[in-house]
Amino acid sequence: MNRRRRMIGVVTSDKMTKTVVVEITRTFRHPLYKKVVHARKRVKAHDELGCRVGDRVRIVESRPISREKRWVVEEILERESRTADAGVGE
């Protein structure tokens, strides 16, 4: 395995061609105030696997692909299972 950074996140947008927006969340305790802090980061990643919104994916650092894309979707860890009537009645 190489030294590239790998992170796990959730796909929040797939409206672009071969690009997805992945949200990476991390929870940590503040070093001085000891409060639990929830931080999140949104990155654009190159997608050849066909990810959909809600999928948990592993992304890996890569060379710059475009102005904002520096990550590539390595694998889909968990598919979002939606039913056909998920938004009906709301």
N, C-alpha and C positions, 0 to 999 in steps of 0.2 A: 504494500500500500504506500502511496506517496504522501507528501507533506501538505497537500492542499487542504484548506479548511473545509469542513463539511458541517452543514447545519440542517436541522429538521424544522419544517414550518408547514403552514396551511395555505393553500392556494386561495386568494381572495378575488382574483380577476383573471379571466382568460379571453378577454375581448380582442387582444392583439394577435396578429399572425405569428405563430411560433414563439410567443412570449407570454409568460404568466407573471403575475405579481404574487410573491410569497411573503406572508407575514410570519416573522420569527418572534416568538414571545419568550421571555426569560424572567424568572422570579428570583430575587436575591434579597438578602438583608442588608440594609444600609450600614456601612462600617461604623459610623459615628452615632447615629440616632437609633439604630437597631430596629427600625421600622421595615416591614416587608414592602419592597418596591416591585411593581410590575412594569417592565420595560418591553416595548415592542418596536420592531424595525420592519419596514417594508422594502423588499428588494425586487428588482426585475430579473427574471431568469429565463434562459433559452430553453424551449420545450420542444423536444422531438417525439415525446412519448404520448402526447395527447391528454394532458391533465385537464381536469374540470374543477370548477369552484367547489371547495370543501375537501379536496383530496389532501392527505398528509404526504409530503414529499421530502426527500433528502436532496439538497442542492450542494454542489461542489464548486469551489472557486475556480475560475478559468481566466484565460487571457481576455482582454477587452473585446467584446463582440460588437458592441455599438457604443454610443455615448453613455448610456446608463446601464447596459448589461455587462456584468462581470461574473455571473453565476450561470450554471447549467443544471437542469434537473437530472439527477443521477438515477433515481428510481422512485416509483410510487409505492409508498409504504402501506397506505390504506385508502381505498376508494370511498368516496361519499356515496352512500346508498340513499337515493331519493325515490319516492314513489311519484306516480303521475299526478296524484291529487294532493301534493304537499302544500300548495298555495291556495287551494280552494276553500272558500268559506271564511277567509280572514278579511 
